[in-house]
């Protein structure tokens, strides 16, 4: 095992930064695949009704002749497509006639925004700065349901971004029609009289498992739409971004209660603000953001030693979050507000006009929100000030180098700070070198607090290779503002090799094979403090003599092998196994684990159901009992389309664990069901139920069951303006036979909330 030292990494990073980018900073591609947008007067603007019946569409240049990305790269499309691009001073208009010889087979769903990946769709990609690195995507399905995202670092995606635009689509005997109206205020672009943007489009014919592009997408790109490989959209002149100010005030009323409190009135107000200072700089502000429209977090079965990571769902933190992305998650926005109300938040983000320098700065304060006396005071809520700063230098081919700083200062004088430098350097489109160096500074922990990583990659089909190495020192702690699965006072260092072979076959019903081989070889880094804490928390457990005698760096290794087949109807069949040597203070154990999975997407003849089924079995280390046993688990997730506007999603997981002699010591089951009924794409009803049942048998039986019910009625009466009516209730069963004084609970109400919320969008 190579012992990674700071000096060695520092030398490697210096060589990469000084020499590697000189070859990576290649010039833009020549202007192939160019389409001219045609200007129209505002009074000529087409009505967005999904019909393409306005004469003005005949003024545009027609994009046609799409080619396949799947199933046969570069082959002509099996169905004809015609796309026209128009614009006026404030809006971009795209009209799409998407022919289909079997229109009855078109897969269309009336679902919530962003949830259209299992239906036919048309997608538009724009690189508005023409820097071959950043951009936007706008998508629509045959019901006009929208999906959009931001692109950064060439092929990375920020799916949390939401734009305000109009869409309409209809199916007919010839196929389907899609119309887009995208206001320019949604996108940043240079303050130039004449614009040249990167552009490509993609059409998906779901029942054929066929993906089509205007500019062909290379098999080497593994199907990714790269900003560095777009075609070009020309002819746009004299446009302006339009709106400078967006204001989203909300009011909320209702009640809440918990098992140990009476019913309390729940009244709240807050506001989100977005102001475009210039075309390159945006200010976001938030006062008291809320969760009223948000579905409850899923009750996971988590038998590991690490907490579950939940997704961010708050608008303020989602907007522009891509700038804060780093290889290890130095900033995890759900830390803010986890223990207290968010009193206010502000963000400044943008880029310099020259040099391609992007930046983002965020500040927020938590405490007890009761400025208007709407609720009772609660002094137990955490009072802290958060700050995040990020600067990233981007290059034309998708490379970047960035610096990040995070800070949390609590009222009690405790602090947690992180500073890090990271880079992602590309060569010849498919070769990549990455690195990250970070240090944490927590109260009382200012040594052994660094993290180093370096990686070399070949990211292309059919061969992908990843070589990575990292060192994580025992006192590197980031979980006050970031997220990392790490025990306190314990570190590690390792080297990992991953090789993936995924050739296209297109024979015998097989579209593609995928073979993955992974090997990790490393050392654990224990500390005397870790041993002391372990001994205190697990009294009676015997610690191995080698650790008591000072040998704190035992070796470990993990080997993974996986095989999967993608069929011509997009079904996936896979099998994997893993072997490993792992160290704990009381034992060193050798583990074996394997499993298989089957997934059936919504294609071909199977158009009413999409499902994924997986089973695994093998070794299991019980962290609460500190012994190696066995486990098996099965999981199923499926969606059934009862109608095009009514879907039933069912997710289940069942797991059993056994002690070293094969006696059952744990049984866990999770089931969730989501029903969403859409009256139209702006009005919906959602019912969500979850249950998690857990039983342990460590000599005596202990039961912890949790249940969740949530109901949500949502109506977007104007773009960005919402009315929500939501109900949430949590219940549980508790029966702890280890504690004879514990009072048993059966289907006991833990918390309940009912709220109505109105949000209105002002634009200027």
Buried (B, 14 or more C-beta within 10 A) or exposed (E): EEEBEEEEBEEBBEEBBEEBBEEBEBEBBEEEBEBEBBBBEEEBBBEBBBBBEBEBBEEBEBBEEBBBBBBBBEEEBBBBBBBBBBBBBBBBBBBBBBEBEEBEBBBBBBBBBBBBBBBBBBBBBBBBBBBBBBBBBBBBBBBBBBBBBBBBBBBBBBBBBBBBBBBBBBBEEEBBBBBBBBBBBBBBBBEEEEBBBBBBBBBBBBBBBBBBBBBBBBBBBBEBBBBBBBBBBBBBEEBEBBBBEBBBBBBBBBEBBBEEEEEEEBBBBBBBBBBBEEBBBBBBBBBBBBBBBBBBEBBEBEBEEEEEEEEBBBBBBBBBBBBBBBBBBBBBBBBBBEEBBBBBBBBBBBBEEEEBBBBBBBBBBBBBBBEEEBBEEEEEBBBBBBBBBBBBBBBBBBBBBBBBBBBBBBEEEEBBBBBBBBBBBBBEBBBBBBBBBBBBBBEEBEEEBBBBBBBBBBBBBBBBBBBBBBBBBBBBBBBBBBBBEBBEBBBBBBBBBBBBBBEBBEEEEBBBBBBBEBBBBBBBBBBEEBBEBBBEEBEEBEBBEEBEEEEBBBEBBBBBBBBBBBBBBBBBBBEBBBBBBBBBBBBBBEBEBBBBBEBBBBBBEBBEEBBBBBBBBBBBBBBEBBBBBBBBBBBBBBBEBEEBBBBBBBBBBBBBBBBEEEEEBBBBBBBBBBBBBBEEBBBBBBBBBBBBBBBBBEEEEBBBBBBBBBBBBBBBEEEBBBBBBBBBBBBBBBBBEEEEEEEEBEEBBBBBBBBBBBBBBBBE
